[in-house]
Every structure is written in structure tokens, then in C-alpha cells.
Amino acid sequence: MIHLPSSPFPALLVGLPILMATLSLFFRPGGKAAVGLMGSILTAGLALIAFVEVTQRGTVIHILGGWEPPLGILLRMDSLAAVFIGMTAIVGVFISLYAWGYFRAQETSAEGLPLFWPLWLFLWAGLNGLFLSNDLFNLFVTIEVIGISAVSLAVLTGKTPALFAGLRYLLAAITGSMAYLFGVSLLYGSTGTLDLGLLGEVLEPGPTTSFSLLVITLGLMIKMAGFPFHFWLPPAHSSAPAPVSALLSALVVKGAFYILLRLWMEVFGVSLTYAAGQLIGLAGAIAVIWGSWQALIQTSFKLIVAHSSVAQLGYLLMVFPLLILAPGVSADSADWLSPAWTAGIYQVIAHAFAKASFFLSAGLIIMALGHDRIESLRDLVGNMRITALAIGIAGVSLIGLPPSGGFMAKWMLLKGIFLSGQWWWAPVVLMGSLLTAGYVFMLLRLAFAPAREMNTFRPVPKSLEIIALMLALGSFLIVFPADSLIQFLESSGVFGSGIESIIEGGVYGND
């Protein structure tokens, strides 16, 4: 018997966006946008109310149909899920407001663009469902909903580059899904359950468990564009409309990371080794250097931002070697676990705000100039001051300069690195920041430089510039509630008490 508070919010967070997405399909393009925007605002408001409930009541659940696991489906919203859902709500509603104005301001009337709204709401429902799912197969269903919606959004324009990039994205998504599903089938065959809480209790070390861990991890690495499976990300992000690029980079790739984090910390504890943590950390370290270097040599603004995403996701993978303890080290003595968790959470949030701002700013530049070649950014400050300010603020967070959320993430990551004695990761963090500074300051130098030839900047809606700026400012404002956020996560057992307590306490707590 599961003894946790019941709440309707987990079910509503999935059902409401699905309802609004379905409803929008019955309207003409203008009606689709109105219903879609309304659905976005309602979903965001509901998510924030649910977040407050978790802060007051702790972990809440919803048992669908009244059938408890392993027969039934359980949705669980703990502090970690609440943080991801809250982040998705805030970033998502700003992107929705931007999309409303962006598509209305476009002179072209591509037939596929009205489908942005139902696809975006289905995607949002998939993300919420993923963060709330407590079952391996439900997680598979949600990542499929997310993948299909994301690929459809990426090819909305119907242009040849978008179609080729979308096909590559689709093949990568299918490959990742099949690898994940294969691992899930092995686990079900050996344990007879798919519930995360029950799996954490009955899973035993052995070849089957280790191989399941391997194929599931590979599948999720493909989904999140982790190195060396990042090949699909830059083309898909750079060829999509600006609001779609922002969604893909800021939110979609975080879903696979969330599953990876949950499974490694809650399910596969019996099979994790110190070497496995070092290996995934190495993939992250290479991603940081490779992605940053590739961003530095690009000549297209959106490609710079897309390759930058590969690097920023690498920092998330570098958290794993700090969470996997070496033999003979107890969780009680591992005082670096809390900084490592904090680094991961803040990297997720800061990247979501900053990268969404970057892509939305890129959309404004394309709207003003008709292209995003960086040489045309000259005199951007003289023509689009708010957009230039948004790029600068978001860039500071990506670099990791104080007092931004990116600084908080990298500072806590370095703290965890030195406390754990794994000093070899520190040069990677510093080199990544230097390379990021290289392409951010390159963009800012061009923005302040006088134009070599007369660039005709068409006027863009100020409201869209302000939205991009507000997201950039959000990457700084998230630092202020840092103490409260960390205490919120610690009080729920997400970190601070050590990895062993997470595994031993189970998903449902010590009932």
C-alpha cells in the first residue's frame, strides 16, 4: 500500500494540454492560435499551483483508475519533478507569447504553421507526463509523444533543409526509442515489473541488469544529443522556426536527461560502477570542448547557438561521475553530493532560460534582416538595442559569469569536483567557459561594430524583443531563490542525504 498524499494535479497537468491541443484542431488558423495560447497560459498556471502544493505537502501522487502498481499506473510529483515542471511552465509560456506575436508578424502564410499550437501542446503534455511518470513503459510512451511532436514541429516550414534535418532527427529518435524499449523489455523479463519504486527494490546485479543499463543509457543519450550522438541536433535546431528551436533546445532535450538521472539514481544503483560514471563524464567533457569549438567557428547565428547546446548539455553529463561513488566511499562522507546535485539542477534551469532567449533573439534578427549570418550583426546595438542586450545577458549566463544561474551551476560543479578529488574535470569546465566567452564576445563585438555596408533592419515588434530579454534576465533571477530551492530539494530527499538514501528509501519513501 502506497502512503503518500493524493492530488488531482498530476493527472490535470497531462490532461489539460491534451484537451486544449485537441480542441484547437477544430478551429481555423486564427482560432488555433487563440486556443493554443489560452491552453499554454492555463497549463502554466496549473503547473505553478501544483508546484506550490508540493512545497506545502511534499510528494503527491495520482493513481489512475484507482489501480495501484504493479497493475495500475501511478503519477508521482516530487520536488525534482516539480522543479522541472515549473521550469517548463515558465519558459514555455514565454515562448508561447513570443510565438503568438512571431507568427502573426510573419508576412508569409505557410499552411503548416497553424499546427504549431496543437503540436506544442501535445509536446507539453508529453513533457509533463514524462516528469510525472513512475513506470518505465509510461516513460517510453511520453518520450514517443515528445519525439513525434518535436520532429513535426521541426519540419513545419516544409523547406528542404528542414525536411532533411527532420528526417535525421526522426531516425535518431526512433533509434533511441528502440534501444530504450529493448532495455525495458529485458528488465521486465527478469523482474516482472516496470514500476520504478518496485524495480529499485527487486533489481539485482547481473549481466541482464548491466546490459539493460547500457542500452537504456545509449538510447537516452541519443535522445538528449549527448556526445557522440549529437549529430542530429544542430541541423534540426537551426532549420526550425525560432519558437520551435527554443522549445527543442530549452525543454525537449531535458526530458531524456531527466529520465537518465532518475534511472541511474533510483533504479540502477545495484549495477552502477565508478568506471561507468567516469565514462559518461568523459562523454560530457568531450561534448563541452567539441561543441564550444564548433560554435566558435560557425558563421550562422543559429548554428552557433545550436552547437552551443551540445556543449552545455555536456556539463549535465559531467555531473554523473560526481554522483557515482568510488568503492569504499560512503554517502554520509561524500560531502560533494549536494554541490553536484545543485550544479545539475541549476545547469538545467539556467540553460533553459538563456538558450530560449538566444533562439528567440535569433528569430528577431532573421525577421529584421531575412537571414542570420553573423557578419550582418554589425551595428545591432544601434538598430535593435533590446535584442542586443538579451544576447549579452544570456551569453553571460552561458559563459558562467557572476551573478548568473550559469555561474551558480559551474561554481557548484567545480566545488563538487574538488571536494570529490576528481580534479581532472576542472580544466574542462574552465576551457569550456573560455571557448563560450570566445563566441559570445565575438557576437557582441559585431553588435557594437559599425556596419561596413548599409544593412536595412526591418522593424520588429518590441513586445517580442522584451520577451527574449525577460528570458535572458530569468537566467539571472533564478539565483535569488537558490537557498530556498536547495532546501526544497533537500527536504524531499532528492539530494543532501546521499545517493544510498535515495535508493534505500525507495521512490515512495520510508512508509
Stockholm file with secondary structure:
# STOCKHOLM 1.0

chainA/1-511         MIHLPSSPFPALLVGLPILMATLSLFFRPGGKAAVGLMGSILTAGLALIAFVEVTQRGTVIHILGGWEPPLGILLRMDSLAAVFIGMTAIVGVFISLYAWGYFRAQETSAEGLPLFWPLWLFLWAGLNGLFLSNDLFNLFVTIEVIGISAVSLAVLTGKTPALFAGLRYLLAAITGSMAYLFGVSLLYGSTGTLDLGLLGEVLEPGPTTSFSLLVITLGLMIKMAGFPFHFWLPPAHSSAPAPVSALLSALVVKGAFYILLRLWMEVFGVSLTYAAGQLIGLAGAIAVIWGSWQALIQTSFKLIVAHSSVAQLGYLLMVFPLLILAPGVSADSADWLSPAWTAGIYQVIAHAFAKASFFLSAGLIIMALGHDRIESLRDLVGNMRITALAIGIAGVSLIGLPPSGGFMAKWMLLKGIFLSGQWWWAPVVLMGSLLTAGYVFMLLRLAFAPAREMNTFRPVPKSLEIIALMLALGSFLIVFPADSLIQFLESSGVFGSGIESIIEGGVYGND
#=GR chainA/1-511 SS CCCSCBCSHHHHHHHHHHHHHHHHTTSCHHHHHHHHHHHHHHHHHHHHHHHHHHHHHCSEEEEETTCCTTTSEEEEECHHHHHHHHHHHHHHHHHHHHHHHHHHHCSCCCTTGGGHHHHHHHHHHHHHHHHHBCBHHHHHHHHHHHHHHHHHHHTTTCCHHHHHHHHHHHHHHHHHHHHHHHHHHHHHHHHSCCBHHHHHHHCCCSHHHHHHHHHHHHHHHHHTTCTTSCTTHHHHHHHSCHHHHHHIIIIIHHHHHHHHHHIIIIIGGGTCCHHHHHHHHHHHHHHHHHHHHHHHTCSBHHHHHHHHHHHHHHHHHTTHHHHSCCTTCCGGGCTTHHHHHHHHHHHHHHHHHHHHHHHHHHHHHHHHHSSCBGGGGTTHHHHCHHHHHHHHHHHHHHHTCTTSHHHHHHHHHHHHHHHHTCGGGHHHHHHHHHHHHHHHHHHHHHHHSCCSSCCCCCCCCHHHHHHHHHHHHHHHHTTTTHHHHHHHHHHTTSSSSCHHHHHHHCTTCCC
#=GC SS_cons         CCCSCBCSHHHHHHHHHHHHHHHHTTSCHHHHHHHHHHHHHHHHHHHHHHHHHHHHHCSEEEEETTCCTTTSEEEEECHHHHHHHHHHHHHHHHHHHHHHHHHHHCSCCCTTGGGHHHHHHHHHHHHHHHHHBCBHHHHHHHHHHHHHHHHHHHTTTCCHHHHHHHHHHHHHHHHHHHHHHHHHHHHHHHHSCCBHHHHHHHCCCSHHHHHHHHHHHHHHHHHTTCTTSCTTHHHHHHHSCHHHHHHIIIIIHHHHHHHHHHIIIIIGGGTCCHHHHHHHHHHHHHHHHHHHHHHHTCSBHHHHHHHHHHHHHHHHHTTHHHHSCCTTCCGGGCTTHHHHHHHHHHHHHHHHHHHHHHHHHHHHHHHHHSSCBGGGGTTHHHHCHHHHHHHHHHHHHHHTCTTSHHHHHHHHHHHHHHHHTCGGGHHHHHHHHHHHHHHHHHHHHHHHSCCSSCCCCCCCCHHHHHHHHHHHHHHHHTTTTHHHHHHHHHHTTSSSSCHHHHHHHCTTCCC
//
